Amino acid sequence: MALSRDEIFAANDLKTQAFQVDALGGEVLLRSLSALEIEGVREYAEDPVGMGIRAIIASAVDEDGGQIFSDDDYDKLGAKSAEAITQLFNAISELNGFDVEEAIEDLEETPS
C-alpha cells in the first residue's frame, strides 16, 4: 500500500552517522541533508571551499540532532586545515550519496 501524504511527512528519512576525521583526531556526527539544505549548499558550487564549509555547517550535529555550527562559524571553520574540511566534506558526500568526482566534472564542464 502506498504511503499517505501524512506518512511521507512524518517519515524520519534523514540519517545520522559518526565519521572518523583523522585530521581532527576524532569522530564527528553528521546528519544527511534535506533537499533544501542541499540546494543552499549548491549555491556555492563555484567556490569549493565555501561549498564544503556550508555543507559542514548544515550537516554537523550533536547527539540530540541539533546543529553544532551556525553561519557565524563560517570563518572559524575556514581557518581549519584543508585536510579537515576535505575529510568532512567527503563524509557528508558519502552520507548523502553524492558522487564528488562527478560533481567536480560537472562544474568543470559548466561554461563560465
N, C-alpha and C positions, 0 to 999 in steps of 0.2 A: 504494500500500500504506500502511496506517495505521501511525503511529509506535507503537513499543512503549513500555511504562512506562519502561524504562531510557533509551530515546532521548528521551523527553519530559524526564526529569530531567536528562539530560546536555546538552540544548539550551541554548545561551547566548542567552537571549532578552532580556536587559537591555541596552539601548542606552546608549552614552556619546557625548556631543556637547559641543563647546565653544560657549559662548554669549557674545557681547559684552554686557557690563554697563557701559553708559556711566557710570552713577553711581559705579562703582568704578574706571573708567579702564582696563579691560582685559577679558580673557576669563576665564570660569570654566568648568571642566569639570564637567558634570553627568551623572549616571547615572540612567536610568529607575528607578522604584521597584518593588520587589516588591509583591505583593498584601498581605503582612503589614505592610510599611512604610507602604503607603497607609492601611491600617486604623489604624495608630498615629498617622499624621498627622491623619486624620479625627476622632480623639478630641478634637481641639482646634478643631472646626468652629465653635463658638460664640465663639472667640477668634481672629479673622482674623490678628492679628499672631503669636500663638503658633503657629497652623497654618502660617504662612509660614516661621517660624524652624525649626520641626520638620521641614518639608519640605527646607529648605536643609541642615540637619544630616544628614539621611538621604541627600541626593542629591549633594552636592558631593564630588568625588573628585580624587585626584591622577592623574598619568599612568599609574600602575600599577593604578588602580581602587580604591585604598584611601581610605576616608573621611578627609577633612581636618578635619572638625569632630566633636566629641563633645557629649554633653549638658552637659558642663562649660562649653561655649562659648555656651550659650543667652543669658546676659545680655550678653556681648560682642557677639553678633550683634544683639541687641535694641537696642544702642546705635548701630547703623548707621542711616543715613538710611532713612526710609520709602520713598524712591525706589529705593534699592538693594535693599531687601527685596522690594519690589513687582516690580522687574525680574527678580530671581532667581526669585521665585515664578511669575511669568508664563512664564519659560523652562522651569521644571520642569513647569508645567501643559501647555505645548506638547509637551514631550518625552514626557509620559505620556498625551497625548490627552484631557486634562481640558478641559471647557468651563467656564471661570471664570465667565462670566456666568450660565450655567445653575446652577452651584453656589451662587452668591450668591442667585439667585431661589429655589432650593430652601430655603436657610437662612431667607430672609425669610418663606417660606410655612409654616415649621415652627412650630406653636403653642408658646408658652412654658409 
